[in-house]
Amino acid sequence: MSEFVSRFFTAPDGLRLHARDYPAAGGGNTRLPLVCLPGLSRNARDFHQFALLVSGDAVASRRVIALDYRGRGLSAHDADPANYTVPVECNDVIAVCTALGLSRCLFAGTSRGGLILHVMAALRPDLIAGAILNDIGPQIEAAGLMEIRDYLANRNTPASFEAAAAGLRHLHGAAFPALAPADWLDMAHALYTDRDGPIVADYDPKLTDQLKAIDFTKPLPTLWPQFERLAEKPLLIVRGEHSRILSAETLERMQAHRKTVETTLAKGQGHAPLLHLPDVFTPIKAFLGHF
């Protein structure tokens, strides 16, 4: 039996979308499925190790679906880069859930994926049974977003996946002392692809156009009203110990909803934490065990 099935869907505007579908081990199909939403330039492969842990858990296995947004992974690139927005991608996620016959799910949203969940809480709150927000909240730190903009602007073509792993470690190693060499290589295989010849980052280069257009001399917009809706659901918030996107102050304000909000710290990790490392997966497993 294969670890996952690749499934293709049609977005509301006709674009072809892709997701990985990891079946639950044993009788786990009776539990609520977990839908995984990656970061801005990331894809379904980002969740591979995590999805295997969740779907194959001996006690609480469940189906896991990991999405490629438009312009990432195996999903089609959009001819109009103006469609690479959180609202459009939120509608894509809702369309995928509808196509799969999922009326109520758990979600894990990393960075961009968590922003999508804020919008979904306003559009389709009935779809969300509970959510894991991975190093993201309703308020983003400008310095961290500028770092992401600058990093994505330097699109390179490493000679090998090992070279890509070395480059990632050089750039991000200080924020991720918890990662082992195998983790960096896994990250390289998740971020890069050689489907079309040279090894390149697996996203449409036009994805960065809107980041480049942000005026960082002005305060970034926030999503606090949307978070109020999202926090009506059970939430687990993961914050990277060295995150420059989700500040400790923002996390403290999010924690004011103590009846629904749990938090955990990913020690030795920055933005965004790997969810399958033991110290992070243990509280996630406990959270998922409530559903």
MARTORGU-640603 format. One record per residue (C-alpha): x, y, z; residue in one letter. Coordinates in Angstrom, 1 decimal. Example, Ala and Ser with C-alpha at 12.3 -4.5 7.8 and 13.67 -1.06 7.14 Angstrom:
MARTORGU-640603
<site><c1>12.3</c1><c2>-4.5</c2><c3>7.8</c3><aa>A</aa></site>
<site><c1>13.7</c1><c2>-1.1</c2><c3>7.1</c3><aa>S</aa></site>
//
This chain:
MARTORGU-640603
<site><c1>0.0</c1><c2>0.0</c2><c3>0.0</c3><aa>M</aa></site>
<site><c1>1.4</c1><c2>3.4</c2><c3>-1.0</c3><aa>S</aa></site>
<site><c1>1.9</c1><c2>6.1</c2><c3>1.7</c3><aa>E</aa></site>
<site><c1>-0.4</c1><c2>8.5</c2><c3>0.0</c3><aa>F</aa></site>
<site><c1>-2.6</c1><c2>9.0</c2><c3>-3.1</c3><aa>V</aa></site>
<site><c1>-2.2</c1><c2>12.1</c2><c3>-5.3</c3><aa>S</aa></site>
<site><c1>-5.6</c1><c2>13.7</c2><c3>-6.0</c3><aa>R</aa></site>
<site><c1>-6.4</c1><c2>16.5</c2><c3>-8.4</c3><aa>F</aa></site>
<site><c1>-9.2</c1><c2>18.9</c2><c3>-8.2</c3><aa>F</aa></site>
<site><c1>-10.7</c1><c2>21.9</c2><c3>-10.0</c3><aa>T</aa></site>
<site><c1>-10.6</c1><c2>25.3</c2><c3>-8.3</c3><aa>A</aa></site>
<site><c1>-13.7</c1><c2>27.6</c2><c3>-8.6</c3><aa>P</aa></site>
<site><c1>-12.1</c1><c2>29.4</c2><c3>-11.5</c3><aa>D</aa></site>
<site><c1>-11.1</c1><c2>26.1</c2><c3>-13.3</c3><aa>G</aa></site>
<site><c1>-7.4</c1><c2>25.9</c2><c3>-12.2</c3><aa>L</aa></site>
<site><c1>-6.1</c1><c2>22.4</c2><c3>-11.5</c3><aa>R</aa></site>
<site><c1>-5.2</c1><c2>21.8</c2><c3>-7.9</c3><aa>L</aa></site>
<site><c1>-3.3</c1><c2>18.9</c2><c3>-6.2</c3><aa>H</aa></site>
<site><c1>-3.4</c1><c2>17.3</c2><c3>-2.8</c3><aa>A</aa></site>
<site><c1>-1.8</c1><c2>14.3</c2><c3>-1.1</c3><aa>R</aa></site>
<site><c1>-4.3</c1><c2>12.0</c2><c3>0.6</c3><aa>D</aa></site>
<site><c1>-2.8</c1><c2>9.8</c2><c3>3.4</c3><aa>Y</aa></site>
<site><c1>-5.2</c1><c2>7.0</c2><c3>4.5</c3><aa>P</aa></site>
<site><c1>-5.7</c1><c2>6.3</c2><c3>8.1</c3><aa>A</aa></site>
<site><c1>-4.3</c1><c2>3.1</c2><c3>9.6</c3><aa>A</aa></site>
<site><c1>-6.7</c1><c2>0.6</c2><c3>11.1</c3><aa>G</aa></site>
<site><c1>-10.1</c1><c2>2.1</c2><c3>11.9</c3><aa>G</aa></site>
<site><c1>-9.0</c1><c2>5.7</c2><c3>11.9</c3><aa>G</aa></site>
<site><c1>-11.3</c1><c2>6.7</c2><c3>9.1</c3><aa>N</aa></site>
<site><c1>-14.1</c1><c2>7.2</c2><c3>11.7</c3><aa>T</aa></site>
<site><c1>-12.2</c1><c2>10.1</c2><c3>13.1</c3><aa>R</aa></site>
<site><c1>-12.2</c1><c2>13.7</c2><c3>11.8</c3><aa>L</aa></site>
<site><c1>-9.7</c1><c2>14.1</c2><c3>9.0</c3><aa>P</aa></site>
<site><c1>-6.8</c1><c2>16.5</c2><c3>9.3</c3><aa>L</aa></site>
<site><c1>-6.3</c1><c2>19.0</c2><c3>6.4</c3><aa>V</aa></site>
<site><c1>-2.8</c1><c2>20.4</c2><c3>6.3</c3><aa>C</aa></site>
<site><c1>-2.2</c1><c2>23.9</c2><c3>4.8</c3><aa>L</aa></site>
<site><c1>1.5</c1><c2>24.9</c2><c3>4.0</c3><aa>P</aa></site>
<site><c1>3.3</c1><c2>28.2</c2><c3>4.1</c3><aa>G</aa></site>
<site><c1>3.6</c1><c2>30.8</c2><c3>1.4</c3><aa>L</aa></site>
<site><c1>6.0</c1><c2>29.2</c2><c3>-0.9</c3><aa>S</aa></site>
<site><c1>5.7</c1><c2>25.6</c2><c3>0.5</c3><aa>R</aa></site>
<site><c1>3.7</c1><c2>22.6</c2><c3>-0.6</c3><aa>N</aa></site>
<site><c1>2.2</c1><c2>19.3</c2><c3>0.5</c3><aa>A</aa></site>
<site><c1>5.6</c1><c2>17.7</c2><c3>0.8</c3><aa>R</aa></site>
<site><c1>6.3</c1><c2>19.9</c2><c3>3.8</c3><aa>D</aa></site>
<site><c1>3.9</c1><c2>17.7</c2><c3>5.8</c3><aa>F</aa></site>
<site><c1>5.1</c1><c2>14.3</c2><c3>4.7</c3><aa>H</aa></site>
<site><c1>6.8</c1><c2>13.1</c2><c3>7.9</c3><aa>Q</aa></site>
<site><c1>4.0</c1><c2>14.7</c2><c3>10.0</c3><aa>F</aa></site>
<site><c1>1.3</c1><c2>13.2</c2><c3>7.9</c3><aa>A</aa></site>
<site><c1>2.8</c1><c2>9.7</c2><c3>8.2</c3><aa>L</aa></site>
<site><c1>2.9</c1><c2>10.1</c2><c3>12.0</c3><aa>L</aa></site>
<site><c1>-0.7</c1><c2>11.2</c2><c3>12.3</c3><aa>V</aa></site>
<site><c1>-2.2</c1><c2>8.8</c2><c3>9.8</c3><aa>S</aa></site>
<site><c1>-0.2</c1><c2>5.8</c2><c3>11.1</c3><aa>G</aa></site>
<site><c1>-0.6</c1><c2>6.5</c2><c3>14.9</c3><aa>D</aa></site>
<site><c1>-1.3</c1><c2>3.2</c2><c3>16.7</c3><aa>A</aa></site>
<site><c1>-4.0</c1><c2>4.8</c2><c3>18.9</c3><aa>V</aa></site>
<site><c1>-5.5</c1><c2>7.8</c2><c3>17.2</c3><aa>A</aa></site>
<site><c1>-4.8</c1><c2>7.5</c2><c3>13.4</c3><aa>S</aa></site>
<site><c1>-6.8</c1><c2>9.6</c2><c3>11.0</c3><aa>R</aa></site>
<site><c1>-6.9</c1><c2>10.5</c2><c3>7.4</c3><aa>R</aa></site>
<site><c1>-4.6</c1><c2>13.4</c2><c3>6.4</c3><aa>V</aa></site>
<site><c1>-4.9</c1><c2>15.6</c2><c3>3.4</c3><aa>I</aa></site>
<site><c1>-2.0</c1><c2>17.9</c2><c3>2.5</c3><aa>A</aa></site>
<site><c1>-2.6</c1><c2>20.6</c2><c3>-0.1</c3><aa>L</aa></site>
<site><c1>-0.6</c1><c2>22.3</c2><c3>-2.8</c3><aa>D</aa></site>
<site><c1>-2.0</c1><c2>25.8</c2><c3>-3.3</c3><aa>Y</aa></site>
<site><c1>-2.2</c1><c2>27.2</c2><c3>-6.8</c3><aa>R</aa></site>
<site><c1>1.3</c1><c2>27.9</c2><c3>-8.2</c3><aa>G</aa></site>
<site><c1>3.0</c1><c2>25.4</c2><c3>-5.8</c3><aa>R</aa></site>
<site><c1>3.9</c1><c2>21.8</c2><c3>-6.0</c3><aa>G</aa></site>
<site><c1>1.8</c1><c2>19.8</c2><c3>-8.5</c3><aa>L</aa></site>
<site><c1>-0.9</c1><c2>22.4</c2><c3>-8.7</c3><aa>S</aa></site>
<site><c1>-1.1</c1><c2>24.5</c2><c3>-11.9</c3><aa>A</aa></site>
<site><c1>0.4</c1><c2>28.0</c2><c3>-12.0</c3><aa>H</aa></site>
<site><c1>-2.0</c1><c2>30.9</c2><c3>-12.3</c3><aa>D</aa></site>
<site><c1>-1.7</c1><c2>33.1</c2><c3>-15.4</c3><aa>A</aa></site>
<site><c1>-2.8</c1><c2>36.0</c2><c3>-13.3</c3><aa>D</aa></site>
<site><c1>-0.4</c1><c2>36.4</c2><c3>-10.3</c3><aa>P</aa></site>
<site><c1>-3.0</c1><c2>38.7</c2><c3>-8.7</c3><aa>A</aa></site>
<site><c1>-4.8</c1><c2>35.5</c2><c3>-7.7</c3><aa>N</aa></site>
<site><c1>-2.1</c1><c2>34.4</c2><c3>-5.4</c3><aa>Y</aa></site>
<site><c1>-4.0</c1><c2>35.8</c2><c3>-2.4</c3><aa>T</aa></site>
<site><c1>-5.2</c1><c2>34.4</c2><c3>0.9</c3><aa>V</aa></site>
<site><c1>-8.9</c1><c2>34.9</c2><c3>0.0</c3><aa>P</aa></site>
<site><c1>-8.6</c1><c2>33.1</c2><c3>-3.4</c3><aa>V</aa></site>
<site><c1>-6.6</c1><c2>30.3</c2><c3>-1.8</c3><aa>E</aa></site>
<site><c1>-9.1</c1><c2>30.0</c2><c3>1.0</c3><aa>C</aa></site>
<site><c1>-11.8</c1><c2>29.4</c2><c3>-1.6</c3><aa>N</aa></site>
<site><c1>-9.6</c1><c2>26.8</c2><c3>-3.2</c3><aa>D</aa></site>
<site><c1>-9.2</c1><c2>25.0</c2><c3>0.1</c3><aa>V</aa></site>
<site><c1>-13.0</c1><c2>25.0</c2><c3>0.6</c3><aa>I</aa></site>
<site><c1>-13.5</c1><c2>23.7</c2><c3>-2.9</c3><aa>A</aa></site>
<site><c1>-11.1</c1><c2>20.8</c2><c3>-2.2</c3><aa>V</aa></site>
<site><c1>-12.9</c1><c2>19.9</c2><c3>1.0</c3><aa>C</aa></site>
<site><c1>-16.2</c1><c2>20.0</c2><c3>-0.9</c3><aa>T</aa></site>
<site><c1>-14.9</c1><c2>17.7</c2><c3>-3.6</c3><aa>A</aa></site>
<site><c1>-13.7</c1><c2>15.2</c2><c3>-1.0</c3><aa>L</aa></site>
<site><c1>-17.0</c1><c2>15.3</c2><c3>0.7</c3><aa>G</aa></site>
<site><c1>-15.6</c1><c2>16.8</c2><c3>3.9</c3><aa>L</aa></site>
<site><c1>-18.1</c1><c2>18.8</c2><c3>5.9</c3><aa>S</aa></site>
<site><c1>-16.1</c1><c2>19.2</c2><c3>9.1</c3><aa>R</aa></site>
<site><c1>-12.4</c1><c2>18.8</c2><c3>9.5</c3><aa>C</aa></site>
<site><c1>-9.4</c1><c2>19.5</c2><c3>11.7</c3><aa>L</aa></site>
<site><c1>-6.8</c1><c2>21.8</c2><c3>10.2</c3><aa>F</aa></site>
<site><c1>-3.1</c1><c2>22.4</c2><c3>10.6</c3><aa>A</aa></site>
<site><c1>-2.1</c1><c2>25.7</c2><c3>9.1</c3><aa>G</aa></site>
<site><c1>1.6</c1><c2>26.7</c2><c3>8.8</c3><aa>T</aa></site>
<site><c1>2.2</c1><c2>30.4</c2><c3>8.3</c3><aa>S</aa></site>
<site><c1>0.1</c1><c2>31.3</c2><c3>5.2</c3><aa>R</aa></site>
<site><c1>-2.1</c1><c2>28.3</c2><c3>6.0</c3><aa>G</aa></site>
<site><c1>-2.9</c1><c2>29.8</c2><c3>9.3</c3><aa>G</aa></site>
<site><c1>-3.9</c1><c2>33.1</c2><c3>7.7</c3><aa>L</aa></site>
<site><c1>-6.2</c1><c2>31.1</c2><c3>5.4</c3><aa>I</aa></site>
<site><c1>-7.8</c1><c2>29.6</c2><c3>8.5</c3><aa>L</aa></site>
<site><c1>-8.5</c1><c2>33.1</c2><c3>9.8</c3><aa>H</aa></site>
<site><c1>-10.4</c1><c2>33.9</c2><c3>6.6</c3><aa>V</aa></site>
<site><c1>-12.2</c1><c2>30.5</c2><c3>6.6</c3><aa>M</aa></site>
<site><c1>-13.4</c1><c2>31.2</c2><c3>10.1</c3><aa>A</aa></site>
<site><c1>-15.4</c1><c2>34.1</c2><c3>8.7</c3><aa>A</aa></site>
<site><c1>-16.5</c1><c2>32.4</c2><c3>5.5</c3><aa>L</aa></site>
<site><c1>-17.1</c1><c2>28.8</c2><c3>6.6</c3><aa>R</aa></site>
<site><c1>-16.8</c1><c2>28.4</c2><c3>10.4</c3><aa>P</aa></site>
<site><c1>-18.9</c1><c2>25.2</c2><c3>10.2</c3><aa>D</aa></site>
<site><c1>-16.0</c1><c2>23.5</c2><c3>8.3</c3><aa>L</aa></site>
<site><c1>-13.5</c1><c2>24.0</c2><c3>11.2</c3><aa>I</aa></site>
<site><c1>-13.8</c1><c2>21.5</c2><c3>14.1</c3><aa>A</aa></site>
<site><c1>-10.4</c1><c2>22.7</c2><c3>15.6</c3><aa>G</aa></site>
<site><c1>-7.1</c1><c2>23.9</c2><c3>14.3</c3><aa>A</aa></site>
<site><c1>-3.4</c1><c2>23.9</c2><c3>14.8</c3><aa>I</aa></site>
<site><c1>-1.8</c1><c2>27.3</c2><c3>14.0</c3><aa>L</aa></site>
<site><c1>1.9</c1><c2>26.8</c2><c3>13.3</c3><aa>N</aa></site>
<site><c1>3.9</c1><c2>29.9</c2><c3>14.1</c3><aa>D</aa></site>
<site><c1>1.2</c1><c2>32.4</c2><c3>12.9</c3><aa>I</aa></site>
<site><c1>-1.4</c1><c2>34.6</c2><c3>14.3</c3><aa>G</aa></site>
<site><c1>-3.5</c1><c2>37.6</c2><c3>13.4</c3><aa>P</aa></site>
<site><c1>-0.6</c1><c2>40.0</c2><c3>13.7</c3><aa>Q</aa></site>
<site><c1>2.6</c1><c2>39.4</c2><c3>11.7</c3><aa>I</aa></site>
<site><c1>6.0</c1><c2>41.0</c2><c3>12.6</c3><aa>E</aa></site>
<site><c1>7.2</c1><c2>43.2</c2><c3>9.7</c3><aa>A</aa></site>
<site><c1>10.8</c1><c2>42.4</c2><c3>10.2</c3><aa>A</aa></site>
<site><c1>10.1</c1><c2>38.7</c2><c3>9.8</c3><aa>G</aa></site>
<site><c1>8.0</c1><c2>39.2</c2><c3>6.7</c3><aa>L</aa></site>
<site><c1>10.8</c1><c2>41.3</c2><c3>5.2</c3><aa>M</aa></site>
<site><c1>13.2</c1><c2>38.5</c2><c3>5.8</c3><aa>E</aa></site>
<site><c1>10.9</c1><c2>36.1</c2><c3>3.9</c3><aa>I</aa></site>
<site><c1>10.5</c1><c2>38.6</c2><c3>1.0</c3><aa>R</aa></site>
<site><c1>14.3</c1><c2>38.9</c2><c3>0.7</c3><aa>D</aa></site>
<site><c1>14.9</c1><c2>35.2</c2><c3>1.0</c3><aa>Y</aa></site>
<site><c1>12.3</c1><c2>34.3</c2><c3>-1.7</c3><aa>L</aa></site>
<site><c1>13.7</c1><c2>37.0</c2><c3>-4.0</c3><aa>A</aa></site>
<site><c1>17.0</c1><c2>35.2</c2><c3>-4.2</c3><aa>N</aa></site>
<site><c1>15.7</c1><c2>32.2</c2><c3>-6.3</c3><aa>R</aa></site>
<site><c1>18.7</c1><c2>29.9</c2><c3>-6.8</c3><aa>N</aa></site>
<site><c1>19.5</c1><c2>26.7</c2><c3>-8.6</c3><aa>T</aa></site>
<site><c1>21.6</c1><c2>24.4</c2><c3>-6.4</c3><aa>P</aa></site>
<site><c1>23.6</c1><c2>21.7</c2><c3>-8.0</c3><aa>A</aa></site>
<site><c1>22.1</c1><c2>18.9</c2><c3>-5.9</c3><aa>S</aa></site>
<site><c1>19.6</c1><c2>18.4</c2><c3>-3.1</c3><aa>F</aa></site>
<site><c1>22.6</c1><c2>18.0</c2><c3>-0.8</c3><aa>E</aa></site>
<site><c1>23.8</c1><c2>21.5</c2><c3>-1.9</c3><aa>A</aa></site>
<site><c1>20.3</c1><c2>22.8</c2><c3>-1.4</c3><aa>A</aa></site>
<site><c1>20.3</c1><c2>21.4</c2><c3>2.2</c3><aa>A</aa></site>
<site><c1>23.6</c1><c2>23.0</c2><c3>2.9</c3><aa>A</aa></site>
<site><c1>22.3</c1><c2>26.3</c2><c3>1.6</c3><aa>G</aa></site>
<site><c1>19.2</c1><c2>26.1</c2><c3>3.8</c3><aa>L</aa></site>
<site><c1>21.3</c1><c2>25.3</c2><c3>6.8</c3><aa>R</aa></site>
<site><c1>23.6</c1><c2>28.2</c2><c3>6.1</c3><aa>H</aa></site>
<site><c1>20.6</c1><c2>30.6</c2><c3>5.8</c3><aa>L</aa></site>
<site><c1>18.5</c1><c2>29.3</c2><c3>8.6</c3><aa>H</aa></site>
<site><c1>20.7</c1><c2>27.2</c2><c3>10.9</c3><aa>G</aa></site>
<site><c1>21.0</c1><c2>29.8</c2><c3>13.6</c3><aa>A</aa></site>
<site><c1>17.3</c1><c2>29.8</c2><c3>14.1</c3><aa>A</aa></site>
<site><c1>17.0</c1><c2>26.0</c2><c3>13.9</c3><aa>F</aa></site>
<site><c1>19.7</c1><c2>24.5</c2><c3>16.2</c3><aa>P</aa></site>
<site><c1>17.3</c1><c2>21.6</c2><c3>16.9</c3><aa>A</aa></site>
<site><c1>17.5</c1><c2>20.3</c2><c3>13.3</c3><aa>L</aa></site>
<site><c1>19.7</c1><c2>17.3</c2><c3>12.4</c3><aa>A</aa></site>
<site><c1>21.4</c1><c2>16.9</c2><c3>9.0</c3><aa>P</aa></site>
<site><c1>18.6</c1><c2>14.6</c2><c3>7.8</c3><aa>A</aa></site>
<site><c1>16.1</c1><c2>17.3</c2><c3>8.6</c3><aa>D</aa></site>
<site><c1>17.8</c1><c2>19.8</c2><c3>6.4</c3><aa>W</aa></site>
<site><c1>17.9</c1><c2>17.2</c2><c3>3.5</c3><aa>L</aa></site>
<site><c1>14.2</c1><c2>16.5</c2><c3>4.1</c3><aa>D</aa></site>
<site><c1>13.5</c1><c2>20.2</c2><c3>3.9</c3><aa>M</aa></site>
<site><c1>15.5</c1><c2>20.5</c2><c3>0.7</c3><aa>A</aa></site>
<site><c1>13.4</c1><c2>17.8</c2><c3>-0.9</c3><aa>H</aa></site>
<site><c1>10.2</c1><c2>19.5</c2><c3>0.3</c3><aa>A</aa></site>
<site><c1>11.2</c1><c2>22.9</c2><c3>-1.0</c3><aa>L</aa></site>
<site><c1>13.0</c1><c2>22.1</c2><c3>-4.3</c3><aa>Y</aa></site>
<site><c1>12.1</c1><c2>20.0</c2><c3>-7.3</c3><aa>T</aa></site>
<site><c1>13.9</c1><c2>18.7</c2><c3>-10.4</c3><aa>D</aa></site>
<site><c1>10.8</c1><c2>17.8</c2><c3>-12.4</c3><aa>R</aa></site>
<site><c1>11.7</c1><c2>20.1</c2><c3>-15.3</c3><aa>D</aa></site>
<site><c1>15.5</c1><c2>19.7</c2><c3>-15.3</c3><aa>G</aa></site>
<site><c1>17.6</c1><c2>21.8</c2><c3>-12.9</c3><aa>P</aa></site>
<site><c1>16.8</c1><c2>21.8</c2><c3>-9.2</c3><aa>I</aa></site>
<site><c1>14.6</c1><c2>24.9</c2><c3>-8.4</c3><aa>V</aa></site>
<site><c1>12.3</c1><c2>26.0</c2><c3>-5.7</c3><aa>A</aa></site>
<site><c1>8.9</c1><c2>24.4</c2><c3>-6.3</c3><aa>D</aa></site>
<site><c1>6.7</c1><c2>27.5</c2><c3>-6.7</c3><aa>Y</aa></site>
<site><c1>5.7</c1><c2>30.0</c2><c3>-9.4</c3><aa>D</aa></site>
<site><c1>8.3</c1><c2>32.8</c2><c3>-9.2</c3><aa>P</aa></site>
<site><c1>5.5</c1><c2>35.3</c2><c3>-9.7</c3><aa>K</aa></site>
<site><c1>4.3</c1><c2>34.3</c2><c3>-6.2</c3><aa>L</aa></site>
<site><c1>6.6</c1><c2>36.9</c2><c3>-4.7</c3><aa>T</aa></site>
<site><c1>5.2</c1><c2>39.9</c2><c3>-6.7</c3><aa>D</aa></site>
<site><c1>2.7</c1><c2>40.9</c2><c3>-4.0</c3><aa>Q</aa></site>
<site><c1>5.4</c1><c2>40.6</c2><c3>-1.2</c3><aa>L</aa></site>
<site><c1>7.6</c1><c2>43.0</c2><c3>-3.2</c3><aa>K</aa></site>
<site><c1>4.7</c1><c2>45.4</c2><c3>-3.4</c3><aa>A</aa></site>
<site><c1>4.2</c1><c2>45.7</c2><c3>0.4</c3><aa>I</aa></site>
<site><c1>4.9</c1><c2>49.2</c2><c3>1.8</c3><aa>D</aa></site>
<site><c1>6.8</c1><c2>48.4</c2><c3>5.0</c3><aa>F</aa></site>
<site><c1>6.8</c1><c2>52.0</c2><c3>6.0</c3><aa>T</aa></site>
<site><c1>3.2</c1><c2>51.5</c2><c3>7.0</c3><aa>K</aa></site>
<site><c1>1.8</c1><c2>49.2</c2><c3>9.7</c3><aa>P</aa></site>
<site><c1>0.8</c1><c2>45.7</c2><c3>8.3</c3><aa>L</aa></site>
<site><c1>-2.9</c1><c2>44.9</c2><c3>8.4</c3><aa>P</aa></site>
<site><c1>-4.1</c1><c2>42.6</c2><c3>11.2</c3><aa>T</aa></site>
<site><c1>-6.8</c1><c2>39.9</c2><c3>11.4</c3><aa>L</aa></site>
<site><c1>-7.9</c1><c2>40.2</c2><c3>15.1</c3><aa>W</aa></site>
<site><c1>-11.7</c1><c2>40.2</c2><c3>14.3</c3><aa>P</aa></site>
<site><c1>-11.2</c1><c2>37.0</c2><c3>12.2</c3><aa>Q</aa></site>
<site><c1>-9.1</c1><c2>35.5</c2><c3>15.0</c3><aa>F</aa></site>
<site><c1>-12.0</c1><c2>36.2</c2><c3>17.4</c3><aa>E</aa></site>
<site><c1>-14.2</c1><c2>33.9</c2><c3>15.2</c3><aa>R</aa></site>
<site><c1>-11.4</c1><c2>31.3</c2><c3>14.9</c3><aa>L</aa></site>
<site><c1>-10.8</c1><c2>31.2</c2><c3>18.6</c3><aa>A</aa></site>
<site><c1>-14.4</c1><c2>30.1</c2><c3>19.1</c3><aa>E</aa></site>
<site><c1>-13.0</c1><c2>26.7</c2><c3>18.0</c3><aa>K</aa></site>
<site><c1>-10.4</c1><c2>24.6</c2><c3>20.0</c3><aa>P</aa></site>
<site><c1>-6.9</c1><c2>25.9</c2><c3>18.9</c3><aa>L</aa></site>
<site><c1>-3.4</c1><c2>24.7</c2><c3>19.5</c3><aa>L</aa></site>
<site><c1>-0.8</c1><c2>27.4</c2><c3>18.7</c3><aa>I</aa></site>
<site><c1>2.8</c1><c2>26.3</c2><c3>18.0</c3><aa>V</aa></site>
<site><c1>5.4</c1><c2>29.1</c2><c3>18.3</c3><aa>R</aa></site>
<site><c1>9.0</c1><c2>28.6</c2><c3>17.2</c3><aa>G</aa></site>
<site><c1>11.3</c1><c2>29.6</c2><c3>20.0</c3><aa>E</aa></site>
<site><c1>13.3</c1><c2>31.8</c2><c3>17.6</c3><aa>H</aa></site>
<site><c1>10.3</c1><c2>33.0</c2><c3>15.5</c3><aa>S</aa></site>
<site><c1>10.5</c1><c2>36.5</c2><c3>14.0</c3><aa>R</aa></site>
<site><c1>6.9</c1><c2>36.2</c2><c3>12.5</c3><aa>I</aa></site>
<site><c1>4.8</c1><c2>35.4</c2><c3>15.6</c3><aa>L</aa></site>
<site><c1>6.0</c1><c2>37.5</c2><c3>18.6</c3><aa>S</aa></site>
<site><c1>5.6</c1><c2>36.5</c2><c3>22.2</c3><aa>A</aa></site>
<site><c1>3.4</c1><c2>39.6</c2><c3>22.8</c3><aa>E</aa></site>
<site><c1>1.0</c1><c2>38.5</c2><c3>20.0</c3><aa>T</aa></site>
<site><c1>0.9</c1><c2>35.0</c2><c3>21.4</c3><aa>L</aa></site>
<site><c1>0.1</c1><c2>36.3</c2><c3>24.9</c3><aa>E</aa></site>
<site><c1>-2.8</c1><c2>38.3</c2><c3>23.5</c3><aa>R</aa></site>
<site><c1>-4.1</c1><c2>35.2</c2><c3>21.6</c3><aa>M</aa></site>
<site><c1>-3.9</c1><c2>33.2</c2><c3>24.9</c3><aa>Q</aa></site>
<site><c1>-6.5</c1><c2>35.5</c2><c3>26.4</c3><aa>A</aa></site>
<site><c1>-9.0</c1><c2>33.0</c2><c3>25.0</c3><aa>H</aa></site>
<site><c1>-7.9</c1><c2>30.4</c2><c3>27.5</c3><aa>R</aa></site>
<site><c1>-11.0</c1><c2>28.2</c2><c3>27.2</c3><aa>K</aa></site>
<site><c1>-10.2</c1><c2>27.4</c2><c3>23.6</c3><aa>T</aa></site>
<site><c1>-6.5</c1><c2>28.2</c2><c3>23.1</c3><aa>V</aa></site>
<site><c1>-3.6</c1><c2>25.9</c2><c3>24.0</c3><aa>E</aa></site>
<site><c1>0.0</c1><c2>26.8</c2><c3>23.2</c3><aa>T</aa></site>
<site><c1>3.3</c1><c2>25.0</c2><c3>22.9</c3><aa>T</aa></site>
<site><c1>6.9</c1><c2>26.1</c2><c3>22.2</c3><aa>L</aa></site>
<site><c1>9.0</c1><c2>24.5</c2><c3>19.5</c3><aa>A</aa></site>
<site><c1>12.4</c1><c2>24.7</c2><c3>21.2</c3><aa>K</aa></site>
<site><c1>15.4</c1><c2>25.3</c2><c3>18.9</c3><aa>G</aa></site>
<site><c1>13.2</c1><c2>26.2</c2><c3>15.9</c3><aa>Q</aa></site>
<site><c1>12.4</c1><c2>29.4</c2><c3>14.1</c3><aa>G</aa></site>
<site><c1>9.8</c1><c2>30.1</c2><c3>11.4</c3><aa>H</aa></site>
<site><c1>8.2</c1><c2>27.8</c2><c3>10.8</c3><aa>A</aa></site>
<site><c1>8.7</c1><c2>24.8</c2><c3>13.1</c3><aa>P</aa></site>
<site><c1>8.8</c1><c2>21.2</c2><c3>11.8</c3><aa>L</aa></site>
<site><c1>5.7</c1><c2>19.6</c2><c3>13.4</c3><aa>L</aa></site>
<site><c1>7.0</c1><c2>16.0</c2><c3>13.4</c3><aa>H</aa></site>
<site><c1>9.9</c1><c2>16.6</c2><c3>15.8</c3><aa>L</aa></site>
<site><c1>9.1</c1><c2>14.8</c2><c3>19.1</c3><aa>P</aa></site>
<site><c1>8.8</c1><c2>17.8</c2><c3>21.4</c3><aa>D</aa></site>
<site><c1>6.2</c1><c2>19.4</c2><c3>19.0</c3><aa>V</aa></site>
<site><c1>4.4</c1><c2>16.3</c2><c3>17.9</c3><aa>F</aa></site>
<site><c1>3.7</c1><c2>15.1</c2><c3>21.5</c3><aa>T</aa></site>
<site><c1>1.4</c1><c2>18.1</c2><c3>22.4</c3><aa>P</aa></site>
<site><c1>-0.1</c1><c2>17.9</c2><c3>18.9</c3><aa>I</aa></site>
<site><c1>-1.0</c1><c2>14.3</c2><c3>19.3</c3><aa>K</aa></site>
<site><c1>-2.6</c1><c2>15.1</c2><c3>22.7</c3><aa>A</aa></site>
<site><c1>-4.6</c1><c2>17.9</c2><c3>21.0</c3><aa>F</aa></site>
<site><c1>-5.8</c1><c2>15.7</c2><c3>18.2</c3><aa>L</aa></site>
<site><c1>-6.8</c1><c2>13.0</c2><c3>20.7</c3><aa>G</aa></site>
<site><c1>-9.7</c1><c2>15.3</c2><c3>21.8</c3><aa>H</aa></site>
<site><c1>-11.4</c1><c2>14.7</c2><c3>18.4</c3><aa>F</aa></site>
//
